[in-house]
Amino acid sequence: MPPTPPTPPASAKRSSAQAAGLLQRLRAYWVESPNPNPLVDQSLARAYIVDTMDTPLSAAVTAAVFWITFLVLTGHKGTLVWAALVHGMQWHMHRHLRSLAPEAIDAASAWATRRRLELRMLFPGVVWALAPWLFFPSGDLAHILLLYFFVSGVTGVIIAALAQWWLAALCFSVPVFLSLALRLVIEPGSVTVIMGCLALSQLLAALHYARKQNRLIVGSIENGFENARLADALARQLEHVAQLAAQRARIFAAANHDLRQPMHALAIFVDALDTRHAPTAENLRFMRDSVDALRGSIDALLDIAQLDGGVAPVRFEPVRLATLFAPLQGRFAALAQAKGLVLRIRATPAVVRADARMLARLLGNLVDNAIKYTPHGTVLVCARRTRGGPSGTAPAWRIEVRDSGVGIDTAHREQVFEEFFQVDNPGRDRSRGLGLGLSLVASMAQVMGARIALRSAPGRGSTFSLVLEQMAPLPGAAPAEVPPEAAPPTGGPIRILVLDDEQPVREAMRSLLGGWGHEVALAANPREALQQAGVFDLMLSDLRLGSGLSGLAAAQALQAVGKARHVVILTGETAHANRAEVERAGYALIYKPADTPALREAIAQSMRPAEAR
C-alpha cells in the first residue's frame, strides 16, 4: 500500500484561501465583466463611437505640437519617424470610427463590440510608448523633464477621458507609462531613476481614481435604466388602474340601471297592495320576477367582486367531465326544445384538474348563453384531447360549447367578456340577460388557471372553449361530482333559531322558513337567543350584529352551551378575511341575499347525522 500523502497544515490552507480571496478581489476590482444588463453595454458602446469620433483630430494636433517642439529643440530625426507613425495611426482610427453606425449596435452583441472598440486603443498606446525610445533627449535633464511632463500629462488626460471605458484606458495608459518608466530608469543618473519610479506611481494613482470614476459612471447608467424600468412599470400600473377605474365606473353605471329598474317595479307593486283584497297571481308573479332580477344582479356583482379580488375559494381536484355534462341535459333540454333547438351533450371519459362547482357553473353559463343567441340549429357540448398545461405540452382536454347562432363580429370578440356588454342589447332589456354571464365565465376560467378562447363569425355561430390539464382519477375514490340543487328536506320539521339585528330580516326568515313547516324562533342579540327555550337543530346567524357584536362569536358561544347543534353564518360582506374567519370556525357561509337553494341545503345539512356532514 502506497504511503498516505501528508495532510497540509491548517495554516497553509488558510494562507492559500487568503491568497485566493485576495486574487479574487483584485480581479473583481481591475477586470471588467459583461454588465448584467446588456443595455448598459449597448449604451457604453454607442457612446464610445459618438464621443471619440472627433478625438483622433484633436489628438493629431496635440501630437504635432509635441513632435514639432522636440524636433526644433533637439533636431532628433526620430521625431519624424514617430510623427509618421502617430499620424498614420490617428488617420486609421478616424476612418474606422467614421465607418461605424452607433444605432446598429444591438444589446445582444454590445459587449463583444465594446471590447473590440476598447482594445483598439492599444495601437495608439503602443505608438505613444515609442516616443521615449525614438527621440529621448539623453543627457539633457531639462528636455527629459519636458518629455516626462508632456507624455505623462497627455496620458493622464486621456485616462480621465476614457474612464467610463475601462479597458480602453488600460490599453492606452499601461504601455505608455511602463515604456516611459523603463526608459527613465535605464538612463544614467539618480534623478531619472526617481522620475521612472514616479511614473509608475502616477500610473497606479491615475488608474485607481479612473476606476472609481468608471464605477460611478457605469452605476449612474445602471440607475438610469432601472429608473426608466420603474417609471415604465409605474406608467403601466397607472394605466391599468385608470382602465380599472373606467371599467368600474361603467359597471356601476350599468348596475345602477339594472338595480333601479326592478326596485322601481317592486316599489310600485308594494304601494299598489290593498289590504282589503289579496294580490292577484299575476302581480305576485311580477313581484317575484322583480325580486329575482334584483337577486340575480346582486349575486352576479358579488361573484365578479370575489373572483376579481381573489377571495373566491378554489378547490382543485380530479373532476370527471361526464358528471358535469349529464346535468346540463336536464337543466337546458326544455329551454332548448322550447326554442326549437337541438342540445347535444357528447359523452366523454375525460378527467381534468379543476374546481368542480366552478367548472359546472362556467359550463352552465356557456350553454345558457349559446341557447340564448341561437335562433335555430344545434348547441353542442364536447371535450377533445389536446396539449396544454403550464408547459404547453402536457396532456389536456379542450372543453367546447358550440352553437349555430348569430355569431360575433371580430370587433366585439374582446368586449363580450366585459361586464354588462351585450352586442345587440343597447337598451338593457332584462329579458335578454344581464350581460354578466361571459364576464363571470372569463373570471372563473382565469381563477382555474385557464383562458376562454373564442372562435366565431357573424351568421355562422360561435365556439367557446377552455383547456384544462388532464388528471388520473384518485385511486379508490370517485372524482368530484357536483351535487344537484338541494331539494326540500324529506324529513320532518326542525327547530331553527334566526339571530339577526334587523327586524325585517328576522320576520322575513320566519315567514319563509315557517312556510316550509319548520319551527322558527327569532333573536335580535345573543342574550335573546340564550333565553329561547330548548335546543335548536339549526342556527342562522348574521356575521355582524348591532352595537359592534360579532355574530360568529355569539354563534360559537351559543353552540358551546348546547343551544344549537348546527350553525350557518350569513353575511353581505365579501372580504376574504370574513370567509377565512368563518371557515376556521368550521361553519358554512351563505352570502346575502340568501337564495332558496342555499337555505334548503343548510336545512338538509342540519338534518344529517354529524358524522355524515
FIDREN-927593 format. One line per 8 residues: number of its first residue (from 0); for each residue x, y, z of C-alpha. Coordinates in Angstrom, 1 decimal, always signed. Last residue first. Example, Ala and Ser with C-alpha at 12.3 -4.5 7.8 and 13.67 -1.06 7.14 Angstrom:
<rs>
1 = +13.7:-1.1:+7.1  +12.3:-4.5:+7.8
</rs>
This chain:
<rs>
612 = -71.6:+16.2:+7.4  -72.0:+12.5:+7.6  -70.5:+12.1:+11.1  -72.9:+14.8:+12.5  -76.0:+12.9:+11.3  -77.9:+14.7:+8.6  -80.8:+17.1:+9.4  -78.6:+20.1:+9.7
604 = -77.2:+19.5:+6.2  -80.7:+19.5:+4.7  -81.5:+22.8:+6.4  -78.4:+24.4:+5.0  -79.1:+22.9:+1.6  -82.7:+24.4:+1.8  -81.2:+27.8:+2.7  -78.8:+27.7:-0.3
596 = -81.5:+26.5:-2.7  -83.8:+29.3:-1.6  -81.5:+32.2:-2.1  -79.6:+34.2:+0.5  -79.2:+37.9:-0.3  -76.8:+37.7:+1.4  -73.8:+35.4:+1.2  -74.1:+32.0:+2.9
588 = -71.2:+30.6:+4.9  -70.8:+27.2:+6.4  -69.2:+26.8:+9.8  -65.9:+25.2:+10.9  -64.7:+28.2:+13.0  -61.6:+28.5:+10.7  -64.0:+28.7:+7.8  -65.9:+31.6:+9.3
580 = -62.7:+33.6:+9.9  -61.4:+32.8:+6.4  -64.6:+33.9:+4.8  -64.5:+37.2:+6.8  -60.9:+37.8:+6.0  -61.6:+37.4:+2.3  -64.0:+40.3:+2.3  -67.4:+39.6:+0.7
572 = -69.7:+41.3:+3.3  -73.4:+40.6:+3.0  -73.3:+38.0:+5.7  -75.0:+34.7:+6.8  -73.4:+32.2:+9.1  -74.7:+28.6:+9.4  -74.6:+26.8:+12.7  -75.6:+23.2:+13.6
564 = -76.4:+21.7:+17.0  -77.6:+24.9:+18.6  -78.1:+25.9:+22.3  -75.6:+23.5:+23.7  -73.5:+25.8:+25.8  -70.7:+25.7:+23.2  -73.2:+26.3:+20.4  -74.3:+29.5:+22.0
556 = -70.7:+30.7:+22.5  -69.7:+29.9:+18.9  -72.8:+31.5:+17.5  -72.1:+34.7:+19.5  -68.5:+34.8:+18.4  -69.7:+34.5:+14.7  -72.4:+37.1:+15.2  -69.8:+39.5:+16.4
548 = -71.2:+42.5:+18.3  -70.4:+46.0:+17.1  -73.6:+47.5:+18.7  -75.8:+45.6:+16.3  -74.8:+42.2:+14.9  -72.3:+41.4:+12.1  -72.0:+37.8:+10.9  -75.7:+37.2:+10.9
540 = -76.7:+33.9:+12.5  -78.8:+31.1:+11.1  -79.0:+28.5:+13.9  -80.0:+24.9:+13.1  -81.3:+22.0:+15.2  -82.2:+24.2:+18.1  -82.1:+23.2:+21.7  -84.8:+24.3:+24.2
532 = -86.2:+27.6:+25.3  -85.0:+30.9:+23.9  -83.3:+33.0:+26.6  -79.9:+32.4:+25.1  -81.0:+33.9:+21.7  -82.4:+37.0:+23.5  -79.0:+37.5:+25.2  -77.1:+36.8:+21.9
524 = -78.9:+39.7:+20.1  -82.0:+40.3:+17.9  -83.5:+36.8:+18.4  -86.1:+34.9:+16.4  -87.5:+31.4:+16.8  -88.7:+29.3:+13.9  -90.5:+25.9:+13.9  -90.3:+24.5:+10.4
516 = -93.1:+23.8:+8.0  -91.7:+25.3:+4.8  -93.9:+28.4:+5.4  -92.2:+28.8:+8.8  -88.9:+29.0:+7.0  -90.2:+31.8:+4.6  -92.3:+33.8:+7.1  -89.8:+33.5:+9.9
508 = -87.0:+34.5:+7.6  -88.9:+37.6:+6.5  -89.6:+38.4:+10.1  -86.0:+38.2:+11.1  -84.8:+40.2:+8.1  -87.4:+42.9:+8.7  -86.3:+43.1:+12.4  -82.6:+43.6:+11.6
500 = -80.3:+42.5:+14.5  -80.1:+39.0:+13.3  -80.1:+35.6:+15.1  -82.6:+33.1:+13.5  -83.1:+29.9:+15.5  -84.4:+26.9:+13.6  -86.2:+23.9:+15.1  -86.8:+21.1:+12.5
492 = -89.7:+19.9:+10.5  -89.8:+16.3:+9.4  -87.5:+14.6:+6.9  -87.7:+14.8:+3.1  -85.8:+18.1:+3.1  -86.8:+20.3:+0.2  -84.5:+19.7:-2.7  -80.9:+20.8:-2.8
484 = -79.6:+21.5:-6.2  -77.7:+18.6:-7.6  -74.3:+17.7:-6.2  -71.3:+18.5:-8.4  -69.1:+15.5:-8.7  -65.5:+15.1:-7.6  -63.7:+12.0:-8.9  -64.6:+8.7:-7.2
476 = -62.0:+7.4:-4.7  -60.0:+4.2:-4.5  -57.2:+5.6:-6.6  -57.7:+9.3:-7.5  -58.8:+9.6:-11.1  -56.0:+10.5:-13.5  -55.6:+14.1:-14.5  -55.7:+16.1:-17.7
468 = -54.9:+19.8:-17.5  -57.7:+22.1:-18.6  -58.1:+23.9:-22.0  -61.0:+26.3:-22.5  -63.5:+26.7:-25.3  -66.3:+28.9:-26.7  -67.3:+28.2:-30.2  -69.6:+30.6:-32.1
460 = -72.2:+30.5:-34.8  -72.1:+31.1:-38.6  -74.2:+34.2:-39.0  -71.3:+36.5:-37.9  -68.1:+34.5:-37.4  -66.8:+33.0:-34.2  -63.9:+31.3:-32.5  -63.5:+32.2:-28.8
452 = -60.9:+31.1:-26.3  -61.6:+31.2:-22.6  -58.4:+31.1:-20.5  -57.2:+28.7:-17.9  -55.6:+28.9:-14.5  -58.7:+28.0:-12.5  -59.1:+31.6:-11.4  -58.7:+32.7:-15.0
444 = -61.5:+30.3:-16.1  -63.8:+31.7:-13.3  -63.1:+35.3:-14.4  -63.8:+34.5:-18.1  -67.0:+32.7:-17.3  -68.1:+35.5:-15.0  -67.6:+38.1:-17.7  -69.4:+35.7:-20.1
436 = -72.5:+35.6:-17.9  -72.6:+39.3:-16.9  -74.6:+40.8:-19.8  -77.7:+40.9:-17.6  -80.0:+38.7:-19.6  -82.2:+39.1:-22.6  -85.4:+39.7:-20.6  -83.5:+42.5:-18.8
428 = -83.6:+44.7:-22.0  -80.5:+46.9:-21.4  -81.4:+49.3:-24.3  -78.0:+48.5:-26.0  -79.0:+44.8:-26.4  -77.4:+43.6:-29.7  -73.8:+43.3:-28.7  -74.3:+42.8:-24.9
420 = -71.8:+44.3:-22.5  -72.8:+44.3:-18.8  -69.3:+43.2:-17.6  -66.7:+42.7:-20.3  -66.2:+39.2:-21.9  -68.2:+40.2:-25.0  -65.9:+43.1:-25.4  -62.9:+41.0:-26.6
412 = -64.8:+39.5:-29.5  -66.7:+42.7:-30.4  -64.7:+44.0:-33.4  -64.4:+40.5:-34.8  -68.2:+40.1:-35.2  -69.9:+37.6:-33.0  -72.1:+34.7:-34.2  -75.9:+34.6:-34.7
404 = -76.3:+31.0:-33.7  -75.0:+27.6:-34.8  -73.6:+26.8:-31.3  -70.5:+25.2:-29.9  -69.5:+24.7:-26.3  -66.0:+23.2:-26.2  -63.9:+21.6:-23.5  -60.3:+21.1:-24.6
396 = -58.7:+18.3:-22.6  -55.0:+18.1:-21.5  -51.9:+16.0:-21.8  -48.8:+18.2:-21.0  -47.1:+20.0:-23.9  -47.9:+23.7:-23.2  -45.6:+23.6:-20.2  -48.1:+25.2:-17.8
388 = -51.0:+23.0:-19.0  -51.8:+22.3:-22.6  -51.9:+19.6:-25.2  -55.1:+18.3:-26.7  -57.9:+15.6:-26.3  -61.4:+16.8:-27.1  -64.4:+17.6:-25.0  -68.0:+18.2:-26.1
380 = -71.0:+20.4:-25.6  -73.1:+21.1:-28.8  -75.9:+23.6:-29.4  -77.8:+23.0:-32.6  -79.9:+24.8:-35.2  -82.3:+27.7:-34.8  -82.4:+31.2:-33.1  -79.1:+30.6:-31.3
372 = -78.2:+33.6:-29.0  -80.0:+32.5:-25.8  -79.1:+28.8:-26.3  -75.4:+29.6:-26.5  -75.5:+31.9:-23.5  -77.3:+29.2:-21.4  -74.7:+26.7:-22.5  -71.8:+29.0:-21.6
364 = -73.3:+29.9:-18.3  -73.9:+26.3:-17.4  -70.4:+25.4:-18.4  -68.9:+28.0:-16.1  -71.2:+26.9:-13.2  -70.1:+23.3:-13.5  -66.5:+24.5:-13.7  -66.9:+26.5:-10.5
356 = -68.5:+23.6:-8.7  -65.9:+21.1:-9.8  -62.8:+23.2:-9.2  -60.5:+21.9:-11.8  -57.9:+19.3:-12.8  -59.5:+17.2:-15.6  -60.9:+13.7:-16.1  -62.2:+13.0:-19.6
348 = -64.2:+9.8:-20.4  -66.5:+11.8:-22.7  -70.1:+11.6:-23.8  -71.3:+14.3:-26.2  -74.1:+16.6:-25.0  -76.3:+17.6:-27.9  -79.0:+20.3:-27.5  -81.2:+20.5:-30.6
340 = -83.0:+23.8:-30.9  -86.7:+24.5:-31.4  -86.8:+27.4:-29.0  -88.9:+25.5:-26.4  -86.7:+22.4:-27.0  -83.6:+24.4:-26.0  -85.2:+25.5:-22.7  -86.5:+22.0:-22.0
332 = -83.1:+20.5:-22.6  -81.3:+23.1:-20.5  -81.2:+21.8:-17.0  -81.6:+18.0:-17.6  -79.0:+18.0:-20.4  -76.6:+20.1:-18.4  -76.8:+17.6:-15.6  -75.0:+15.0:-17.7
324 = -72.1:+17.2:-18.7  -70.8:+17.8:-15.2  -70.6:+14.1:-14.1  -69.2:+13.2:-17.6  -66.4:+15.8:-17.1  -64.9:+13.7:-14.3  -63.2:+16.2:-12.0  -59.8:+15.4:-10.3
316 = -59.3:+18.1:-7.7  -58.6:+21.8:-7.3  -60.6:+23.6:-4.6  -60.9:+27.3:-5.3  -62.3:+29.7:-2.7  -63.4:+33.1:-4.2  -61.4:+35.8:-2.5  -59.1:+36.6:-5.4
308 = -60.4:+40.2:-5.7  -61.6:+39.7:-9.3  -63.3:+36.5:-8.5  -65.0:+37.8:-5.3  -66.1:+41.1:-7.0  -67.4:+39.3:-10.0  -69.4:+36.9:-7.8  -70.8:+39.8:-5.8
300 = -71.9:+41.6:-9.0  -73.5:+38.4:-10.3  -75.3:+37.8:-6.9  -76.5:+41.5:-6.9  -77.9:+41.4:-10.4  -79.5:+38.0:-9.9  -81.0:+38.9:-6.6  -82.5:+42.1:-8.0
292 = -83.9:+40.2:-11.0  -85.3:+37.5:-8.7  -87.0:+40.2:-6.6  -88.5:+41.8:-9.7  -89.7:+38.4:-11.1  -91.2:+37.7:-7.7  -93.1:+41.0:-7.8  -94.3:+40.2:-11.3
284 = -95.5:+36.7:-10.3  -97.3:+38.2:-7.3  -99.0:+40.7:-9.6  -100.1:+37.9:-11.9  -101.4:+35.8:-9.0  -103.5:+38.8:-7.9  -102.9:+40.4:-4.6  -105.5:+39.6:-1.8
276 = -108.1:+42.3:-1.3  -108.8:+44.6:+1.7  -105.1:+45.2:+2.5  -104.6:+46.7:-1.0  -101.2:+46.4:-2.4  -100.5:+49.1:-5.0  -97.6:+50.6:-3.0  -95.9:+47.2:-2.9
268 = -96.4:+46.8:-6.7  -95.0:+50.3:-7.3  -92.0:+49.6:-5.1  -91.3:+46.3:-6.9  -91.3:+48.0:-10.3  -88.9:+50.7:-9.1  -86.6:+48.1:-7.4  -86.7:+46.0:-10.6
260 = -85.5:+49.1:-12.6  -83.1:+50.5:-10.0  -80.8:+47.5:-9.9  -80.2:+47.1:-13.6  -79.9:+50.9:-14.2  -77.4:+51.4:-11.4  -75.6:+48.3:-12.5  -74.9:+49.8:-15.9
252 = -73.4:+53.0:-14.3  -71.7:+50.8:-11.7  -70.0:+48.7:-14.4  -69.0:+51.7:-16.5  -67.4:+53.4:-13.5  -65.8:+50.1:-12.6  -64.3:+49.8:-16.1  -63.1:+53.4:-16.1
244 = -61.5:+52.8:-12.7  -60.0:+49.5:-13.9  -58.6:+51.2:-17.0  -57.1:+54.0:-14.9  -55.6:+51.5:-12.6  -54.1:+49.6:-15.5  -52.7:+52.9:-17.0  -51.3:+53.7:-13.6
236 = -49.7:+50.3:-13.4  -48.3:+50.7:-16.9  -46.9:+54.1:-16.1  -45.4:+52.7:-12.8  -43.8:+49.8:-14.7  -42.4:+52.3:-17.3  -41.1:+54.6:-14.5  -39.5:+51.5:-12.8
228 = -37.8:+50.5:-16.0  -36.6:+54.0:-16.6  -35.3:+54.3:-13.1  -33.5:+51.0:-13.6  -32.0:+52.2:-16.9  -30.8:+55.4:-15.3  -29.6:+53.5:-12.2  -27.4:+51.3:-14.5
220 = -26.1:+54.4:-16.3  -25.3:+56.1:-12.9  -23.5:+52.9:-11.8  -21.5:+52.9:-15.0  -20.4:+56.4:-14.3  -19.5:+55.8:-10.7  -17.7:+52.6:-11.5  -15.6:+54.3:-14.1
212 = -14.8:+57.2:-11.8  -13.6:+54.8:-9.2  -11.5:+53.0:-11.8  -10.1:+56.3:-13.1  -9.1:+57.1:-9.5  -7.1:+53.9:-9.2  -5.8:+54.1:-12.8  -4.4:+57.6:-12.2
204 = -2.8:+56.6:-8.9  -1.2:+53.4:-10.4  +0.2:+55.2:-13.4  +1.5:+58.1:-11.3  +3.3:+55.6:-9.0  +4.9:+54.0:-12.1  +5.9:+57.5:-13.5  +7.3:+58.5:-10.1
196 = +9.5:+55.4:-10.1  +10.9:+56.5:-13.5  +11.4:+60.1:-12.3  +13.4:+58.7:-9.3  +15.6:+56.8:-11.8  +15.9:+59.9:-13.9  +17.2:+61.9:-10.9  +19.6:+59.1:-9.9
188 = +21.7:+59.4:-13.1  +22.2:+57.2:-16.1  +19.1:+56.5:-18.2  +17.9:+52.9:-17.6  +15.2:+54.0:-15.2  +13.9:+56.8:-17.4  +13.4:+54.4:-20.4  +11.7:+51.9:-18.2
180 = +9.4:+54.5:-16.7  +8.4:+55.9:-20.1  +7.7:+52.4:-21.5  +5.7:+51.4:-18.5  +3.7:+54.7:-18.6  +2.9:+54.5:-22.3  +2.1:+50.7:-22.4  -0.2:+51.0:-19.3
172 = -2.0:+54.1:-20.4  -3.6:+53.2:-23.7  -4.8:+49.7:-23.2  -5.9:+50.4:-19.6  -8.0:+53.4:-20.5  -9.6:+51.5:-23.3  -10.4:+48.6:-21.0  -12.1:+51.0:-18.5
164 = -14.5:+52.7:-21.0  -16.1:+55.1:-18.5  -12.6:+56.3:-17.6  -11.6:+57.2:-21.1  -11.4:+61.0:-20.7  -9.7:+60.6:-17.3  -7.1:+58.2:-18.8  -6.7:+60.5:-21.8
156 = -5.9:+63.4:-19.5  -3.3:+61.4:-17.6  -1.7:+60.2:-20.8  -1.3:+63.7:-22.1  +0.3:+64.8:-18.8  +2.5:+61.8:-18.6  +3.9:+62.4:-22.1  +4.3:+66.1:-21.7
148 = +5.6:+66.0:-18.2  +8.2:+63.4:-19.0  +9.3:+64.9:-22.3  +9.8:+68.3:-20.7  +11.7:+66.7:-17.8  +14.0:+64.9:-20.3  +14.4:+68.2:-22.1  +15.7:+69.9:-18.9
140 = +17.8:+66.9:-17.9  +19.7:+66.8:-21.2  +21.9:+63.7:-21.1  +19.6:+61.6:-23.3  +17.0:+63.7:-25.1  +14.8:+60.6:-26.0  +13.8:+60.7:-29.6  +12.7:+57.2:-30.8
132 = +12.8:+55.4:-27.4  +10.8:+57.9:-25.3  +8.3:+58.3:-28.2  +7.7:+54.5:-28.7  +5.0:+54.4:-25.9  +2.9:+56.9:-27.8  +2.7:+54.4:-30.7  +2.0:+51.5:-28.3
124 = -0.9:+53.4:-26.6  -2.2:+54.5:-30.0  -2.5:+50.8:-31.0  -3.8:+49.5:-27.6  -6.8:+51.8:-28.0  -8.1:+49.2:-30.5  -9.0:+47.0:-27.4  -11.7:+49.5:-26.5
116 = -13.6:+49.1:-29.8  -13.3:+45.3:-29.8  -14.5:+45.1:-26.2  -17.5:+47.3:-26.9  -18.5:+45.2:-29.9  -18.3:+42.0:-27.8  -20.4:+43.6:-25.0  -22.9:+45.1:-27.4
108 = -23.7:+41.9:-29.4  -27.0:+41.1:-27.8  -27.9:+44.7:-27.0  -27.8:+45.8:-30.6  -25.2:+48.0:-32.2  -26.6:+49.4:-35.5  -27.6:+52.7:-33.8  -23.9:+53.6:-33.3
100 = -23.1:+53.3:-37.0  -19.4:+52.7:-37.6  -17.4:+53.8:-40.7  -16.5:+57.2:-39.1  -14.8:+55.4:-36.2  -12.6:+53.4:-38.6  -11.7:+56.4:-40.6  -10.6:+58.4:-37.6
92 = -8.7:+55.4:-36.1  -6.8:+55.0:-39.4  -6.0:+58.7:-39.6  -4.8:+58.6:-36.0  -2.5:+55.6:-36.7  -0.9:+57.4:-39.7  -0.5:+60.5:-37.6  +1.3:+58.6:-34.8
84 = +3.5:+56.6:-37.0  +4.6:+59.4:-39.3  +5.3:+61.7:-36.3  +7.3:+59.0:-34.6  +9.5:+58.6:-37.6  +9.9:+62.4:-37.8  +10.7:+62.6:-34.1  +13.4:+60.1:-34.6
76 = +15.3:+62.6:-36.7  +16.4:+64.4:-33.5  +16.8:+68.2:-34.1  +16.7:+68.6:-30.3  +14.7:+71.8:-29.6  +13.0:+72.2:-33.0  +12.3:+68.5:-33.4  +11.2:+68.3:-29.8
68 = +8.6:+71.1:-30.3  +7.5:+69.7:-33.6  +7.0:+66.2:-32.0  +4.8:+67.5:-29.2  +2.8:+70.2:-31.0  +2.0:+67.6:-33.7  +0.9:+65.1:-31.1  -1.5:+67.5:-29.6
60 = -3.0:+68.4:-33.1  -3.3:+64.8:-34.0  -5.0:+64.0:-30.7  -7.6:+66.7:-31.5  -8.3:+65.0:-34.9  -8.2:+61.5:-33.5  -10.8:+62.5:-30.8  -13.5:+63.5:-33.2
52 = -15.3:+60.2:-33.2  -14.5:+59.6:-29.6  -17.8:+60.6:-28.0  -20.1:+59.1:-30.6  -18.3:+55.8:-31.0  -17.8:+55.4:-27.3  -21.4:+56.4:-26.6  -22.7:+53.6:-28.7
44 = -20.6:+51.0:-26.9  -21.4:+52.4:-23.5  -25.2:+52.4:-24.2  -25.0:+48.8:-25.5  -23.0:+47.7:-22.5  -25.7:+49.2:-20.2  -28.5:+47.7:-22.3  -26.9:+44.3:-21.7
36 = -28.0:+44.5:-18.0  -25.9:+42.1:-16.0  -22.8:+44.0:-17.3  -20.2:+42.0:-19.1  -17.0:+41.8:-17.0  -14.4:+44.4:-16.2  -11.1:+43.4:-14.6  -9.4:+45.7:-12.1
28 = -11.6:+45.5:-9.0  -13.1:+42.0:-9.4  -9.7:+40.6:-10.3  -8.1:+42.2:-7.3  -10.9:+40.8:-5.0  -10.4:+37.3:-6.5  -6.7:+37.5:-6.1  -7.1:+38.5:-2.5
20 = -9.5:+35.6:-1.9  -7.2:+33.1:-3.5  -4.3:+34.4:-1.4  -6.4:+34.1:+1.8  -7.5:+30.6:+0.9  -3.9:+29.6:+0.3  -2.8:+31.1:+3.6  -5.6:+29.4:+5.5
12 = -4.7:+26.1:+3.9  -1.1:+26.6:+4.8  -2.0:+27.4:+8.4  -4.2:+24.3:+8.6  -1.2:+22.1:+7.9  -1.2:+20.2:+4.6  -2.0:+16.5:+5.1  +0.9:+14.2:+4.4
4 = +0.4:+11.8:+1.5  -0.6:+8.3:+2.6  +2.1:+5.8:+1.8  +1.5:+3.4:-1.0  +0.0:+0.0:+0.0
</rs>
